[in-house]
Amino acid sequence: MNLFFEASTRTKTSFELAGKYLGADVINFQSRGSSVEKGETLYDTALNIEAMAVDLLVVRHPASGVPEQLSRYLNIPVVNAGDGFHEHPTQGLLDLMTVWEAKQRLDRLHVVIVGDILHSRVARSDLWGFQTMGAEVTLVAPPIWMPDWIGSSDIHFTANLAEVLASADVIQVLRIQKERRSMHGMPSEQEYRTRWGITREVAEQLRPDALILHPGPQNRGVEIDSEVMARTATRVLDQVENGVAVRMAVLEQLLGGHDG
């Protein structure tokens, strides 16, 4: 069952397709119209779903830590499909797969992640994943979107996108979260595009073999331009395609269909 408490297109659909391609019956839970609206807790919702002999839960929730908390109380696998500002593990895996397909390696690559680092669960999963596989990661963001913990770590970070373009093997472009526009000090869309957006001029400063990624959805003309989206170096649709394969592998592994 897909238990989603946030909007989703790519993640929810690819988990549904992954299950169906593996021969599973997939149910998509919608909090709207459910007993959640009557005051039922998430804990009770999950317990009741488990009692119906569901084999696995895929959970997306706006609160950080919810999938991990549910896994403590349930006797079935719980897959994190994105929790608050915390993690998005399968997105991290599909990003690794996309770069591996193109580069045939992950170690010694320079991966630049640019955008709203502070609120991005994709940034956290990508940072951990690429560093684990031996890549160098640089985070680029307006100062207001740079987490405090970065300053006390050995992670490379900068507010100047131009200084890392020439050395980048991969650029992961994060979505500008317009729902946070009320944040004091947040740059305007025009300022962001000018200083941190991936425009045609910025893309032309990249190495010829550099990859451009985006987890979606894209705000075209803000964090990335339509002209850049159309370039062969932009592997957004490869990411989407790989998302189905990665999520099939995760479900198969957790449901006992693989010996590894």
Backbone torsions as a table, in degrees:
resi	resn	phi	psi	omega
1	MET	NA	134.6	172.5
2	ASN	-89.4	113.5	-177.5
3	LEU	-108.7	90.3	-172.7
4	PHE	-111.3	124.4	177.2
5	PHE	-109.0	9.2	175.2
6	GLU	-135.1	156.9	178.1
7	ALA	-64.9	145.9	179.4
8	SER	-161.9	142.6	171.7
9	THR	-112.9	-63.7	-173.9
10	ARG	-66.5	-50.2	-174.9
11	THR	-65.8	-47.9	-177.6
12	LYS	-65.0	-46.0	-178.5
13	THR	-65.7	-40.8	-178.1
14	SER	-70.1	-35.0	173.9
15	PHE	-65.1	-39.1	178.0
16	GLU	-64.5	-47.2	178.6
17	LEU	-63.8	-40.2	179.6
18	ALA	-57.9	-46.4	178.7
19	GLY	-63.4	-42.7	-178.0
20	LYS	-68.0	-39.4	177.3
21	TYR	-62.5	-28.2	178.5
22	LEU	-87.0	-0.7	177.0
23	GLY	92.1	11.2	-178.7
24	ALA	-87.3	155.0	168.0
25	ASP	-88.1	124.0	-173.8
26	VAL	-111.7	131.1	177.0
27	ILE	-116.0	131.4	177.6
28	ASN	-102.2	112.2	178.9
29	PHE	-82.1	133.3	175.0
30	GLN	-116.0	121.8	179.6
31	SER	-64.1	-33.0	177.7
32	ARG	-70.5	125.8	-178.1
33	GLY	89.5	-1.3	179.0
34	SER	-98.9	-178.7	179.2
35	SER	-68.8	-10.7	173.8
36	VAL	-58.3	-36.6	179.3
37	GLU	-69.6	-16.0	178.1
38	LYS	-94.2	0.5	177.7
39	GLY	106.6	3.4	178.5
40	GLU	-66.5	136.8	-179.4
41	THR	-74.9	158.9	175.7
42	LEU	-60.2	-39.7	179.2
43	TYR	-58.3	-47.8	-179.8
44	ASP	-68.5	-37.0	175.9
45	THR	-58.2	-48.2	-178.6
46	ALA	-64.5	-41.7	179.1
47	LEU	-62.1	-41.0	179.4
48	ASN	-66.9	-38.6	177.8
49	ILE	-64.9	-42.7	178.1
50	GLU	-61.5	-37.8	-179.5
51	ALA	-64.5	-18.6	178.2
52	MET	-86.3	10.8	175.9
53	ALA	70.5	32.6	170.2
54	VAL	-71.0	140.0	-174.8
55	ASP	-87.0	-24.4	-174.2
56	LEU	-161.5	143.9	176.0
57	LEU	-113.4	132.3	169.6
58	VAL	-106.6	118.9	-169.0
59	VAL	-119.6	128.2	166.3
60	ARG	-121.6	132.4	-175.7
61	HIS	-149.4	145.7	-179.4
62	PRO	-71.8	-13.7	-179.9
63	ALA	-95.9	129.0	179.7
64	SER	-64.2	136.5	174.6
65	GLY	93.3	-5.7	-176.1
66	VAL	-61.4	-47.9	179.4
67	PRO	-58.4	-41.0	179.9
68	GLU	-65.5	-39.3	179.0
69	GLN	-65.1	-43.1	179.1
70	LEU	-62.9	-36.5	-178.5
71	SER	-63.5	-22.1	178.8
72	ARG	-72.1	-27.1	-173.0
73	TYR	-106.6	-17.0	-177.2
74	LEU	-100.7	154.3	178.8
75	ASN	-102.4	13.4	176.9
76	ILE	-119.5	157.3	179.0
77	PRO	-62.2	143.1	175.2
78	VAL	-122.2	122.8	-179.3
79	VAL	-103.3	130.1	179.0
80	ASN	-82.1	113.5	177.7
81	ALA	-103.0	20.2	179.5
82	GLY	119.5	117.6	-179.1
83	ASP	-130.3	108.8	177.5
84	GLY	51.3	-130.2	177.7
85	PHE	-95.6	12.4	-166.7
86	HIS	-86.2	-75.5	-174.1
87	GLU	-144.4	162.3	170.8
88	HIS	-145.6	74.6	-168.4
89	PRO	-58.8	-43.0	-177.8
90	THR	-70.7	-27.6	172.8
91	GLN	-65.2	-41.7	176.1
92	GLY	-59.2	-43.1	180.0
93	LEU	-64.7	-42.3	-178.6
94	LEU	-70.5	-29.7	175.3
95	ASP	-68.0	-41.2	175.5
96	LEU	-60.7	-43.8	-179.4
97	MET	-62.9	-41.6	-178.8
98	THR	-63.3	-43.1	178.6
99	VAL	-69.2	-40.3	179.0
100	TRP	-59.7	-43.6	-179.8
101	GLU	-59.2	-39.9	-176.2
102	ALA	-81.6	-36.6	-172.7
103	LYS	-104.8	-17.6	-176.5
104	GLN	62.0	19.1	173.9
105	ARG	-167.4	162.8	176.3
106	LEU	-124.6	-25.3	-179.6
107	ASP	-73.8	149.3	177.1
108	ARG	65.6	15.6	172.1
109	LEU	-90.0	151.8	174.6
110	HIS	-103.8	111.0	-178.4
111	VAL	-105.3	123.8	178.8
112	VAL	-107.1	126.2	176.3
113	ILE	-111.6	119.7	-172.6
114	VAL	-124.3	132.3	176.1
115	GLY	139.9	-147.4	-176.5
116	ASP	-80.9	77.4	-178.5
117	ILE	-62.1	-38.2	-173.8
118	LEU	-56.9	-42.7	-173.6
119	HIS	-105.0	7.2	-171.1
120	SER	-97.4	116.5	172.7
121	ARG	-73.0	-27.8	176.7
122	VAL	-64.8	-42.3	179.9
123	ALA	-58.5	-42.3	-178.9
124	ARG	-65.9	-45.9	-179.2
125	SER	-67.8	-39.0	178.1
126	ASP	-67.0	-42.7	179.1
127	LEU	-57.1	-51.6	-179.0
128	TRP	-62.7	-44.7	-176.1
129	GLY	-66.2	-49.1	-177.6
130	PHE	-68.0	-39.6	177.4
131	GLN	-64.0	-40.1	178.7
132	THR	-60.0	-34.6	-178.1
133	MET	-89.4	7.2	172.1
134	GLY	95.2	10.6	177.6
135	ALA	-86.2	154.5	171.0
136	GLU	-90.7	130.0	-176.9
137	VAL	-118.5	131.8	173.5
138	THR	-118.8	129.9	176.7
139	LEU	-97.1	132.3	-179.4
140	VAL	-125.8	126.7	-178.0
141	ALA	-163.6	158.1	166.7
142	PRO	-58.2	146.2	-177.6
143	PRO	-52.1	-34.6	-178.3
144	ILE	-67.1	-20.1	-178.2
145	TRP	-106.3	18.4	178.0
146	MET	-104.1	118.2	-177.2
147	PRO	-61.8	150.8	179.8
148	ASP	-63.0	-33.4	-174.9
149	TRP	-67.3	-17.7	-178.7
150	ILE	-65.4	-37.4	-177.3
151	GLY	-64.3	-21.6	-179.2
152	SER	-102.3	15.0	-178.5
153	SER	-122.5	-179.9	179.4
154	ASP	-97.9	21.2	-180.0
155	ILE	-79.9	135.9	176.6
156	HIS	-76.3	134.2	177.5
157	PHE	-149.3	153.1	-179.4
158	THR	-160.0	158.2	172.1
159	ALA	-98.2	-1.9	-174.7
160	ASN	-105.5	99.5	-179.3
161	LEU	-63.1	-36.9	-174.9
162	ALA	-59.3	-31.2	-174.1
163	GLU	-74.7	-11.9	-178.4
164	VAL	-113.6	-1.5	-175.0
165	LEU	-64.7	-44.1	-174.1
166	ALA	-66.5	-26.0	-176.5
167	SER	-101.4	-1.5	-174.2
168	ALA	-78.1	130.4	170.1
169	ASP	-91.6	-29.4	-178.3
170	VAL	-142.0	136.6	170.7
171	ILE	-120.6	118.9	172.9
172	GLN	-97.6	114.7	-176.4
173	VAL	-96.2	122.4	-178.4
174	LEU	-92.0	152.6	178.4
175	ARG	-70.1	138.2	170.6
176	ILE	-80.0	117.7	-172.7
177	GLN	-84.7	92.6	-173.2
178	LYS	-63.4	-21.2	178.2
179	GLU	-67.4	-9.3	179.5
180	ARG	-106.1	21.0	-176.7
181	ARG	-64.4	-17.3	-179.2
182	SER	-78.0	-7.4	-179.9
183	MET	-61.0	128.8	178.9
184	HIS	-63.9	131.9	177.3
185	GLY	87.5	-1.8	179.7
186	MET	-67.0	135.5	179.2
187	PRO	-66.5	150.7	174.7
188	SER	-69.1	165.7	179.3
189	GLU	-60.9	-39.3	-179.2
190	GLN	-68.0	-42.0	177.8
191	GLU	-63.8	-41.8	-179.7
192	TYR	-62.2	-47.1	-179.5
193	ARG	-59.5	-39.7	-178.5
194	THR	-66.6	-39.0	-172.8
195	ARG	-99.4	-30.1	-174.2
196	TRP	-131.3	-2.2	-179.3
197	GLY	-75.8	149.9	176.5
198	ILE	-92.4	89.7	178.4
199	THR	-93.0	177.0	177.3
200	ARG	-59.5	-42.3	-178.5
201	GLU	-63.5	-39.5	178.0
202	VAL	-67.1	-45.1	-178.3
203	ALA	-61.0	-32.7	-179.8
204	GLU	-71.9	-14.2	176.7
205	GLN	-87.8	-6.8	179.3
206	LEU	-79.9	160.2	172.9
207	ARG	-60.4	150.7	-179.8
208	PRO	-58.4	-29.6	-177.8
209	ASP	-101.1	11.9	179.3
210	ALA	-71.1	144.0	179.8
211	LEU	-101.2	145.2	175.3
212	ILE	-118.0	122.9	-179.7
213	LEU	-117.4	158.9	174.0
214	HIS	-157.0	126.0	-178.1
215	PRO	-73.6	-13.1	-179.9
216	GLY	76.0	160.6	-8.2
217	PRO	-72.9	153.7	-177.2
218	GLN	-93.5	138.8	167.1
219	ASN	-95.5	89.3	-177.3
220	ARG	-62.9	137.8	-179.0
221	GLY	84.8	1.2	175.6
222	VAL	-119.1	-79.2	179.7
223	GLU	-83.6	-19.5	178.1
224	ILE	-154.0	141.2	-178.0
225	ASP	-90.3	153.4	179.8
226	SER	-59.9	-35.7	179.2
227	GLU	-63.4	-36.9	177.7
228	VAL	-71.4	-38.6	179.0
229	MET	-59.7	-29.1	-177.0
230	ALA	-83.5	-7.4	-177.4
231	ARG	-75.3	150.2	179.8
232	THR	-66.4	-24.6	178.8
233	ALA	-70.2	-17.7	-179.9
234	THR	-85.6	116.3	-171.0
235	ARG	-106.8	35.6	-176.3
236	VAL	-63.3	-45.7	-178.7
237	LEU	-71.5	-28.1	172.0
238	ASP	-63.8	-40.1	176.6
239	GLN	-59.5	-45.0	-179.1
240	VAL	-63.1	-45.3	178.9
241	GLU	-61.8	-44.5	-178.9
242	ASN	-67.7	-23.9	177.7
243	GLY	-61.0	-37.0	178.4
244	VAL	-66.5	-45.9	-179.1
245	ALA	-63.4	-44.8	-179.7
246	VAL	-62.6	-42.9	-177.6
247	ARG	-72.6	-30.0	170.7
248	MET	-61.3	-44.0	-179.3
249	ALA	-63.7	-41.0	179.4
250	VAL	-64.0	-46.0	-179.8
251	LEU	-64.8	-42.7	179.4
252	GLU	-62.0	-42.6	179.7
253	GLN	-62.1	-46.5	-175.3
254	LEU	-75.4	-25.7	-179.7
255	LEU	-92.8	7.6	172.1
256	GLY	87.4	17.2	-177.2
257	GLY	-93.0	7.6	-177.1
258	HIS	-139.2	140.9	-176.6
259	ASP	-86.2	-14.5	-173.8
260	GLY	-75.5	NA	NA
